[in-house]
């Protein structure tokens, strides 16, 4: 039951743990997220290993720096062949536009398919108290998420990472072709852990999400493959 709307987060720091989970999930899952913990702990070999098994990859390194540094970093990462790369929208319009244009030009120069470039809006771990602590007393999280999504779209990015709670607002603001990747997915009965703005798989899809990133509810399950397949059934029925 393979569905590319499900991206399983490989939040490990040991290669053997990745191999065990990917092999256990088998053909049920075709898309994986490689984040900082795994990439910094294991290195780019993890990308090659997943590609050798015909898996798609969201390389979740959240670049955030001055425009030329981010653009250069993305071009270096593009060589690895990931399907999705991301940067922080908080870096601003110029950073995002420079990154998008440079990545496009470099992919054309190399004659390779350009990875999708998406932007982080507001981390799903941020709650209202954290938000106020950052100085945003008069601005709702959802308002800032939509603002950053529009900014990313105007800068030439293909989509954003955002809480499933804001997916509907982004879809209304940015249209049907804009990609929305949602972490913070928790099937009914799952622990919240360090996420704050969460949703069920069905609700996220109904609100307009294209991809659901799921980690602990699958990794920590007694039967990870069954957990993944149950989420896929919920996605299919949404």
C-alpha positions as CSV (number, residue, x, y, z in Angstrom):
1,X,0.0,0.0,0.0
2,X,2.5,2.6,-1.2
3,X,1.4,6.3,-1.1
4,X,3.9,9.1,-1.5
5,X,1.8,11.4,0.7
6,X,3.4,9.7,3.7
7,X,7.0,10.7,4.5
8,X,8.5,8.7,7.4
9,X,11.0,10.7,9.5
10,X,14.3,8.8,10.0
11,X,15.2,10.6,13.2
12,X,18.0,8.2,14.2
13,X,21.7,8.7,14.7
14,X,22.8,5.2,13.8
15,X,22.8,3.7,10.4
16,X,21.7,0.3,11.6
17,X,18.5,1.7,13.1
18,X,17.7,3.2,9.7
19,X,18.3,0.0,7.9
20,X,16.1,-2.0,10.3
21,X,13.2,0.4,9.9
22,X,13.4,0.8,6.2
23,X,13.6,-2.9,5.7
24,X,10.7,-3.5,8.0
25,X,8.5,-1.0,6.3
26,X,9.4,-2.5,2.9
27,X,7.3,-1.4,-0.1
28,X,4.7,0.2,2.2
29,X,6.7,3.4,2.4
30,X,8.5,5.1,-0.5
31,X,9.4,8.5,0.9
32,X,11.7,9.3,3.9
33,X,12.9,12.4,5.7
34,X,16.6,12.7,6.5
35,X,17.1,15.4,9.2
36,X,20.0,16.9,11.0
37,X,20.4,14.1,13.6
38,X,20.9,11.4,10.9
39,X,22.7,13.4,8.3
40,X,25.2,14.9,10.7
41,X,25.7,11.6,12.5
42,X,26.0,9.3,9.5
43,X,26.8,11.5,6.6
44,X,25.7,11.6,2.9
45,X,26.1,7.8,2.6
46,X,22.5,7.5,4.0
47,X,21.2,9.3,0.9
48,X,23.0,6.9,-1.4
49,X,21.7,3.9,0.6
50,X,18.1,5.1,0.3
51,X,18.4,5.9,-3.4
52,X,19.8,2.4,-4.1
53,X,16.5,1.1,-2.8
54,X,14.4,3.5,-5.0
55,X,13.3,5.6,-2.1
56,X,12.5,9.3,-2.4
57,X,14.2,11.7,0.1
58,X,13.3,14.9,1.8
59,X,16.6,16.3,3.1
60,X,15.5,18.4,6.0
61,X,18.5,20.5,7.0
62,X,16.6,23.9,7.3
63,X,19.3,26.2,5.9
64,X,19.3,29.7,7.3
65,X,22.1,32.2,6.6
66,X,23.0,35.0,4.2
67,X,21.7,34.6,0.7
68,X,24.9,33.5,-1.1
69,X,25.8,31.0,1.7
70,X,22.4,29.4,1.6
71,X,22.4,29.2,-2.2
72,X,25.8,27.7,-2.3
73,X,24.9,25.1,0.3
74,X,21.8,24.1,-1.6
75,X,23.8,23.6,-4.8
76,X,26.2,21.4,-2.9
77,X,23.3,19.4,-1.4
78,X,21.6,19.1,-4.8
79,X,24.5,16.9,-6.0
80,X,23.3,14.2,-3.6
81,X,20.0,13.9,-5.4
82,X,17.4,14.5,-2.7
83,X,13.9,15.2,-4.0
84,X,13.1,18.0,-1.5
85,X,15.4,20.5,0.1
86,X,14.4,23.2,2.6
87,X,15.4,26.6,4.0
88,X,14.0,28.9,6.7
89,X,11.5,31.5,5.4
90,X,12.7,33.7,8.3
91,X,15.8,34.3,6.3
92,X,13.7,36.7,4.2
93,X,12.7,37.3,0.7
94,X,16.1,38.0,-0.8
95,X,17.6,34.9,0.8
96,X,14.7,32.7,-0.6
97,X,14.7,34.3,-4.0
98,X,18.5,34.0,-4.4
99,X,18.3,30.3,-3.2
100,X,15.5,29.5,-5.7
101,X,17.1,31.2,-8.7
102,X,20.6,29.8,-8.0
103,X,19.3,26.3,-7.6
104,X,17.3,26.5,-10.8
105,X,20.3,27.9,-12.7
106,X,22.6,25.3,-11.4
107,X,20.2,22.4,-12.1
108,X,19.9,23.6,-15.7
109,X,23.7,24.0,-16.0
110,X,24.2,20.4,-14.8
111,X,21.3,19.0,-16.8
112,X,19.7,17.4,-13.8
113,X,16.2,17.7,-12.3
114,X,15.9,20.4,-9.7
115,X,14.8,19.3,-6.3
116,X,11.7,20.9,-4.8
117,X,12.7,23.8,-2.6
118,X,10.3,24.6,0.3
119,X,10.5,26.9,3.3
120,X,10.0,26.4,7.0
121,X,7.3,28.8,8.3
122,X,6.9,28.4,12.1
123,X,8.2,25.3,13.8
124,X,5.4,23.0,14.9
125,X,7.0,22.8,18.4
126,X,6.3,26.5,18.9
127,X,3.3,27.2,21.2
128,X,1.6,30.4,22.0
129,X,3.8,31.0,25.1
130,X,7.0,30.5,23.0
131,X,5.5,32.8,20.4
132,X,4.9,35.6,22.9
133,X,8.4,35.1,24.2
134,X,9.8,35.9,20.8
135,X,8.0,39.2,20.9
136,X,5.0,38.5,18.8
137,X,2.3,39.7,21.2
138,X,-0.1,41.1,18.6
139,X,0.4,38.6,15.8
140,X,-1.1,35.1,15.8
141,X,1.1,32.2,14.8
142,X,-1.4,31.3,12.0
143,X,-1.1,34.9,10.6
144,X,2.7,34.7,10.5
145,X,2.6,31.3,8.9
146,X,0.4,32.5,6.0
147,X,2.5,35.6,5.6
148,X,5.7,33.5,5.3
149,X,4.0,31.1,2.9
150,X,3.0,34.0,0.6
151,X,6.5,35.4,0.8
152,X,8.1,32.0,-0.1
153,X,5.7,31.7,-3.0
154,X,6.6,35.2,-4.3
155,X,10.3,34.3,-4.0
156,X,9.9,31.3,-6.3
157,X,9.7,28.4,-3.9
158,X,7.5,25.5,-4.5
159,X,6.0,25.2,-1.0
160,X,6.4,25.3,2.7
161,X,6.6,23.2,5.9
162,X,3.8,24.2,8.3
163,X,1.6,22.8,11.0
164,X,-1.4,20.9,9.7
165,X,-3.5,23.4,11.7
166,X,-2.5,26.1,9.2
167,X,-2.7,24.0,6.1
168,X,-6.2,25.2,5.1
169,X,-5.2,28.8,5.5
170,X,-2.1,28.3,3.3
171,X,-4.1,26.5,0.7
172,X,-6.6,29.3,0.5
173,X,-3.8,31.9,0.3
174,X,-1.4,30.2,-2.1
175,X,-3.6,28.1,-4.4
176,X,-3.8,24.5,-5.4
177,X,-0.3,24.0,-6.8
178,X,1.6,25.2,-3.8
179,X,3.2,22.3,-1.8
180,X,2.3,22.0,1.9
181,X,4.4,19.5,4.0
182,X,3.1,19.0,7.5
183,X,4.9,17.5,10.4
184,X,3.1,17.3,13.8
185,X,1.0,14.4,12.6
186,X,-0.4,12.3,15.4
187,X,-2.9,9.4,14.8
188,X,-5.6,9.2,17.5
189,X,-4.2,8.0,20.8
190,X,-0.6,8.9,20.0
191,X,1.6,10.9,22.4
192,X,2.1,14.5,21.5
193,X,5.8,14.5,22.6
194,X,7.5,17.8,21.8
195,X,5.0,18.9,19.2
196,X,2.4,21.6,20.0
197,X,0.3,22.3,16.9
198,X,-0.7,18.8,15.8
199,X,-3.4,17.0,13.8
200,X,-4.6,13.6,12.7
201,X,-3.6,12.4,9.2
202,X,-7.1,12.6,7.8
203,X,-7.6,16.2,9.1
204,X,-4.3,17.3,7.6
205,X,-5.1,15.9,4.2
206,X,-8.6,17.4,4.3
207,X,-7.1,20.8,5.2
208,X,-4.9,20.7,2.0
209,X,-1.6,19.1,3.0
210,X,0.3,17.3,0.2
211,X,2.7,15.4,2.4
212,X,2.5,14.2,6.0
213,X,5.8,13.7,7.9
214,X,5.4,11.1,10.6
215,X,8.1,9.9,12.9
216,X,7.6,8.6,16.4
217,X,4.0,7.1,15.8
218,X,5.7,4.7,13.3
219,X,9.2,4.4,14.7
220,X,8.1,3.7,18.3
221,X,5.2,1.4,17.4
222,X,5.3,-2.3,18.4
223,X,4.6,-3.0,14.7
224,X,5.9,-0.1,12.6
225,X,4.7,-1.5,9.3
226,X,1.2,-1.9,10.6
227,X,1.3,1.6,12.1
228,X,2.4,3.0,8.7
229,X,-0.3,1.1,6.8
230,X,-3.0,2.3,9.2
231,X,-1.9,5.9,8.5
232,X,-2.0,5.2,4.8
233,X,-5.5,3.9,5.1
234,X,-6.5,7.0,6.9
235,X,-4.9,9.1,4.2
236,X,-6.7,7.2,1.5
237,X,-10.0,7.6,3.2
238,X,-9.6,11.4,3.8
